Amino acid sequence: MKLNIYYKVFVVLMAMVLIGACKKDLGNYNYNEINQLADVSGLPKEVSAIFGKNILLKPEFKFTQDAGTDDAKYSYEWIYIGPNGLGGSKQFTLATTRNLDMKVNIVAGTYTAYYNITDKTSGVKYAYKFTLKVVNEINEGWIIMCDFNGGARVDMLSLNTTTGTFDLIIDLLATTGSQLKLEGKPVMTYTYPTGLLIGPDAISYGLYFGTDSYTTKVDPNSFKWTSTMGLTYEMFGVIPAGFYADVIKMASGSSSFMIGKENAYYYDRAQNIYYSAPINYINSEQKEFKVAPFIASNHSSFQYANFYDKTNQRFVKYTNGQATCTAIPDPSAATKKFSFSTGMDLAYMQWVPFNGGEIFGILKGTGTTRFLARFNPANNVQSYYDEITGTGIGNADFYAVSPNLGYIFYAVGSKIYEYDMILKTSKLMLELGSKKISYFGFYDFKSTTKYPGSNNLMVGSYDTNLPAGADGSLNIYTVPPVNGDLVLDKSYSGFGRIKSLTYRER
């Protein structure tokens, strides 16, 4: 008990000493006001910017102890909060300068941003909060893989959402500050909703650019690129040296086909099946074959796809979910119009919705003769086989089939013809004079509800009298029924020579 009393007395005495010390210390310190941020002007609470274009912000500010004009006294930082690609968010630095003067390479969206000013003397940082709204004017439109002086360049006809017209963008990758520098000759471009691609880039919409050196995708919104976006990151197993894709085509919402190095591949993202072992193999024969660069399938209702076996000169079939192709048996003598093993090389093949959905195959006969074979891909029922007797058909450089009307269009030099397989007649539709054709076809939109333009013939040409890189043009024609003349719908010019094109849908 005595110990507890002594302890209590000691505590009380110590408290009195401390209180006395505090009273004696009053007035011993000098309190100075720090230099505080008093006002910021010229920086609105909401800032609008356009992706790919320059933004200039020149804020004015004052401090309580100076006008804020001496940059030696302060440091600056422009930051915004954006997605980290993993479902969360993180801080990104835009600049560390007094003014913000830069090309905007931020994906379209609305962001919380800050202009930070630090007083170097006191070390105090002041943050001015504002909203940054980025609009991407390069958002939708025709993306064009061009030949420019023998090399590859990407141009674009970008949809102007205000006017409904298309603005020409020369060298899309350079304009947007993309890290991708194309090498080699142009081969293809293609875009479709892939679903989430496994990998560090977390891309769910594939925009592919291909040359004879490589094939890669880029970010479909910002056009940014990293090495992990290369097509080989979507492949598994042995990849042939120097591999690139000749053709990529959507099979369904989460699956696709690819042809490269005369091999065909299938990718099903929902099933986590990569492009791996080639599917150009017949199990019953235990043999592989070389495949022609055509994929005939209906992405709106994918069950089957058809390829052409170059090695054995025959049509073959791929059924959804299988690992390989199968040979197509000939029908009975009563219904047979041709043998699926044609003994001829393939000039062109396409699936079209005509007549309920058919495969159109144009075959190379002896010399300059050409034959048309048509069949249903689901039940293999043959509907047509005959020689195409159109003018100059044996010298055609390009072929295309009108999806709804079934007319065959082909280009011979600068002349474009339409062939009616029922009447067996050809009609000269266009004569382009000195211009040369570089692209020819009907574009297959993925969303046919929003983009009902499948019956438009697209003709890319170039004029050698114009400067390189600005000598290309694109004319879009409506195809009328009953062999009517083509109707020019849209015309664009001023870009490179079109090798391939795709439409960035939204």
HUFEN-V491230 format. One record per residue. N is the residue number from 1. SS is DSSP state (H for helix, E for strand, L for the rest). OMEGA is omega as a letter, one per 30 degrees, with the letter a starting at -180 (999 if undefined). D_CENTER is the distance of its C-alpha to the mean C-alpha in Angstrom with 1 decimal. Layout:
BEGIN
n=(N,N)
ss=(SS,SS)
omega=(OMEGA,OMEGA)
d_center=(D_CENTER,D_CENTER)
END
This chain:
BEGIN
n=(1,2,3,4,5,6,7,8,9,10,11,12,13,14,15,16,17,18,19,20,21,22,23,24,25,26,27,28,29,30,31,32,33,34,35,36,37,38,39,40,41,42,43,44,45,46,47,48,49,50,51,52,53,54,55,56,57,58,59,60,61,62,63,64,65,66,67,68,69,70,71,72,73,74,75,76,77,78,79,80,81,82,83,84,85,86,87,88,89,90,91,92,93,94,95,96,97,98,99,100,101,102,103,104,105,106,107,108,109,110,111,112,113,114,115,116,117,118,119,120,121,122,123,124,125,126,127,128,129,130,131,132,133,134,135,136,137,138,139,140,141,142,143,144,145,146,147,148,149,150,151,152,153,154,155,156,157,158,159,160,161,162,163,164,165,166,167,168,169,170,171,172,173,174,175,176,177,178,179,180,181,182,183,184,185,186,187,188,189,190,191,192,193,194,195,196,197,198,199,200,201,202,203,204,205,206,207,208,209,210,211,212,213,214,215,216,217,218,219,220,221,222,223,224,225,226,227,228,229,230,231,232,233,234,235,236,237,238,239,240,241,242,243,244,245,246,247,248,249,250,251,252,253,254,255,256,257,258,259,260,261,262,263,264,265,266,267,268,269,270,271,272,273,274,275,276,277,278,279,280,281,282,283,284,285,286,287,288,289,290,291,292,293,294,295,296,297,298,299,300,301,302,303,304,305,306,307,308,309,310,311,312,313,314,315,316,317,318,319,320,321,322,323,324,325,326,327,328,329,330,331,332,333,334,335,336,337,338,339,340,341,342,343,344,345,346,347,348,349,350,351,352,353,354,355,356,357,358,359,360,361,362,363,364,365,366,367,368,369,370,371,372,373,374,375,376,377,378,379,380,381,382,383,384,385,386,387,388,389,390,391,392,393,394,395,396,397,398,399,400,401,402,403,404,405,406,407,408,409,410,411,412,413,414,415,416,417,418,419,420,421,422,423,424,425,426,427,428,429,430,431,432,433,434,435,436,437,438,439,440,441,442,443,444,445,446,447,448,449,450,451,452,453,454,455,456,457,458,459,460,461,462,463,464,465,466,467,468,469,470,471,472,473,474,475,476,477,478,479,480,481,482,483,484,485,486,487,488,489,490,491,492,493,494,495,496,497,498,499,500,501,502,503,504,505,506)
ss=(L,H,H,H,H,H,H,H,H,H,H,H,H,H,H,H,H,H,H,H,H,H,H,H,H,L,L,L,L,L,L,L,L,L,L,L,E,E,E,E,E,L,L,L,L,E,E,E,E,E,L,L,L,E,E,E,E,L,L,E,E,E,E,L,L,L,L,L,L,L,H,H,H,E,E,E,E,E,E,E,E,E,E,L,L,L,L,L,E,E,E,E,E,E,E,L,L,L,L,E,E,E,E,L,L,L,L,L,E,E,E,E,E,E,E,E,E,E,E,L,L,L,L,L,E,E,E,E,E,E,E,E,E,E,E,L,L,L,L,L,E,E,E,E,E,E,E,E,L,L,E,E,E,E,E,E,E,E,E,L,L,L,L,L,L,E,E,E,E,L,L,H,H,H,H,L,L,L,L,L,L,L,L,L,L,E,E,E,E,E,E,E,L,L,L,L,L,L,L,L,L,L,L,L,L,E,E,E,E,E,E,L,L,L,E,E,E,E,L,L,L,L,L,L,L,L,H,H,H,E,H,H,H,H,E,L,L,L,L,L,L,L,L,L,L,L,E,E,E,E,L,L,L,L,E,E,E,E,E,E,L,L,E,E,E,E,E,E,L,L,L,L,E,L,E,L,L,L,L,L,E,E,L,L,L,L,E,E,L,L,E,L,L,L,L,E,E,L,L,L,L,L,L,E,E,E,E,E,E,L,L,L,L,E,E,E,E,E,E,L,L,L,L,L,E,E,E,L,L,L,L,L,L,L,L,L,L,L,L,L,E,L,L,L,E,E,E,E,E,E,E,E,L,H,H,H,L,E,E,E,E,E,E,E,L,L,L,L,L,E,E,E,E,E,E,L,L,L,L,L,L,E,E,E,E,E,E,E,L,L,L,L,H,H,H,L,L,E,E,E,E,L,L,L,L,L,L,E,E,E,E,E,L,L,E,E,E,E,E,E,L,L,L,L,E,E,E,E,E,E,E,L,L,L,L,E,E,E,E,E,E,E,L,L,L,L,L,L,L,L,L,L,L,L,L,E,E,E,E,E,E,E,L,L,L,L,L,L,L,L,L,E,E,E,E,E,E,E,L,L,L,L,L,L,L,L,E,E,E,E,E,E,E,E,E,L,E,E,E,E,E,E,E,E,L,L)
omega=(l,l,a,l,l,a,a,l,a,a,a,a,l,l,l,l,a,l,l,l,l,a,a,a,a,l,l,a,l,a,a,l,l,l,a,l,a,a,l,l,l,l,a,l,l,a,l,l,a,a,l,l,a,l,l,l,a,a,l,a,l,l,a,a,l,a,l,a,a,a,l,a,a,l,a,l,l,a,l,l,a,a,a,l,a,a,l,a,l,a,l,l,l,a,l,a,l,l,l,a,a,l,a,l,l,l,a,a,l,a,l,a,a,l,a,l,a,l,a,a,a,a,a,l,l,a,l,a,l,l,l,l,a,l,l,l,l,a,a,l,a,l,a,l,a,l,l,a,l,l,a,l,l,l,a,l,a,a,l,a,l,a,a,l,a,l,a,l,l,l,a,a,l,a,a,l,a,l,a,l,a,l,l,a,a,l,a,l,a,l,l,a,a,a,a,l,a,a,a,a,l,l,a,l,a,l,a,l,a,l,l,l,a,l,a,l,l,l,a,l,a,a,l,a,l,a,a,l,l,a,a,l,l,a,a,l,a,l,a,l,l,a,l,a,l,a,l,a,l,l,l,a,a,a,a,l,l,l,l,a,l,l,l,a,l,a,l,a,l,a,a,l,a,l,a,l,l,l,l,a,l,a,a,l,a,a,l,l,l,a,l,a,l,l,a,a,l,a,l,a,a,l,a,l,l,l,l,a,a,a,a,l,a,l,l,a,l,l,a,l,a,a,a,l,l,l,a,l,l,l,l,a,a,a,a,l,l,l,l,l,a,a,a,l,a,l,a,l,a,l,l,l,l,l,l,l,a,l,l,l,l,a,l,l,l,l,a,l,l,a,l,l,l,l,l,a,a,a,l,l,a,a,a,l,l,l,l,a,a,a,l,a,a,l,a,l,a,l,l,a,l,a,a,a,l,l,l,l,l,a,l,a,l,a,l,a,l,a,l,a,l,l,a,l,l,a,l,a,a,l,a,l,a,l,l,a,l,a,a,l,l,a,a,l,l,l,a,l,a,a,a,a,a,a,l,l,a,a,l,a,l,a,a,l,a,a,l,a,l,a,a,l,l,l,a,a,l,a,l,l,l,l,l,l,l,l,l,a,a,l,a,a,l,l,a,l,a,l,a,l,l,a,l,a,l,999)
d_center=(85.9,87.3,84.1,82.0,84.2,84.0,80.2,80.0,82.3,80.3,77.0,78.7,80.2,76.9,75.2,77.9,77.5,73.7,74.3,76.9,74.6,71.9,74.4,75.6,72.0,71.2,70.6,70.0,66.2,64.8,61.8,59.5,56.8,53.4,51.3,49.1,46.1,47.7,45.2,41.6,40.7,37.8,35.2,34.6,34.0,30.6,28.4,25.4,22.8,19.7,16.6,16.6,20.2,23.5,25.6,29.4,31.7,35.4,37.3,41.1,43.1,46.7,48.5,52.0,53.5,51.7,49.4,46.4,46.1,46.8,43.6,45.7,46.6,43.2,39.8,36.6,33.3,30.3,28.4,26.2,25.6,22.1,20.4,20.9,18.1,21.0,21.9,24.3,24.4,25.7,26.9,24.9,26.9,25.8,28.9,32.6,34.0,36.3,33.8,30.1,28.6,25.0,21.5,19.7,16.7,17.1,14.5,15.9,18.9,22.6,24.3,27.9,28.7,32.0,33.8,36.2,39.4,41.7,45.4,46.1,49.8,49.7,46.3,45.5,41.8,41.2,37.9,36.9,34.4,32.0,28.8,25.7,23.3,20.0,18.3,14.9,15.5,12.1,10.8,10.2,10.7,10.4,8.2,10.8,11.4,15.1,18.3,20.1,23.5,22.6,19.7,15.9,14.4,11.3,12.7,11.6,13.7,13.2,15.0,18.2,19.1,22.7,23.4,21.0,20.5,17.6,17.9,17.2,15.5,16.5,14.8,11.9,11.9,15.7,15.8,13.8,15.8,13.1,15.0,13.2,15.6,14.8,17.8,19.0,18.6,15.4,14.7,11.4,7.7,6.3,4.3,7.0,9.0,10.1,12.8,13.8,13.1,16.5,16.8,17.3,13.9,14.0,10.3,10.3,6.8,5.0,1.8,5.2,7.7,11.2,14.7,18.1,18.3,15.5,12.0,9.8,6.7,6.6,7.2,4.9,8.4,10.3,8.3,11.1,11.5,14.3,15.8,15.4,11.7,12.9,12.8,16.5,16.3,15.3,18.3,21.9,25.1,25.8,22.9,24.2,24.6,22.1,19.7,16.4,14.7,15.9,14.2,11.8,12.6,12.7,16.3,16.6,15.2,15.3,15.8,14.4,15.9,15.5,17.9,18.8,22.3,23.7,23.0,21.1,19.7,19.0,17.2,18.4,17.2,20.0,22.5,21.2,21.2,19.2,18.6,22.2,25.1,24.3,25.1,26.7,30.1,33.0,35.0,38.1,38.3,37.1,35.2,31.7,30.5,28.1,25.4,24.4,20.7,20.5,19.4,21.3,20.5,20.2,17.4,19.4,22.3,21.6,24.9,25.1,23.2,24.9,24.7,27.2,29.5,30.1,32.9,35.0,33.7,33.0,30.6,29.7,28.3,26.2,27.1,24.9,26.0,27.7,27.2,28.2,28.7,32.0,34.0,34.6,38.4,39.9,41.3,45.1,46.9,47.4,43.7,42.4,41.0,39.5,39.1,35.7,36.8,36.7,37.9,35.5,32.3,29.2,27.9,25.3,24.4,22.5,22.9,23.7,25.2,28.3,31.6,30.2,27.4,28.2,27.1,27.8,28.7,30.0,32.3,34.0,37.8,40.5,40.1,38.1,38.4,35.4,35.6,33.5,33.4,32.2,32.3,31.2,28.9,30.5,34.2,34.0,36.3,36.4,36.6,36.9,37.7,39.1,38.9,36.7,39.3,37.1,38.0,36.6,34.3,35.2,33.7,30.4,27.4,24.8,25.1,23.6,25.0,25.3,24.0,26.8,29.6,29.4,30.2,29.2,27.9,28.2,28.3,31.2,31.1,30.6,31.9,30.0,32.0,31.9,33.8,35.5,36.2,39.0,40.9,39.9,39.5,37.0,36.5,35.4,32.8,31.6,33.0,30.9,33.7,32.9,29.1,27.3,24.5,21.3,19.0,20.4,19.4,18.9,15.4,14.9,13.5,12.9,15.1,18.0,20.0,18.0,17.0,20.1,19.5,19.6,22.9,21.6,22.0,19.6,21.4,20.0,23.0,24.4,27.7,29.3,31.7,29.0,27.8,25.2,21.7,22.8,24.2,21.3,21.3,19.7,22.1,21.4,24.5,25.9,27.8,31.1,33.4,36.7,35.4,35.1,33.8,30.1,29.5,27.3,25.0,22.8,22.9,20.9,21.7,21.8,18.7,18.7,19.3,16.5,15.8,12.8,10.6,8.2,8.4,6.5,9.3,11.4)
END
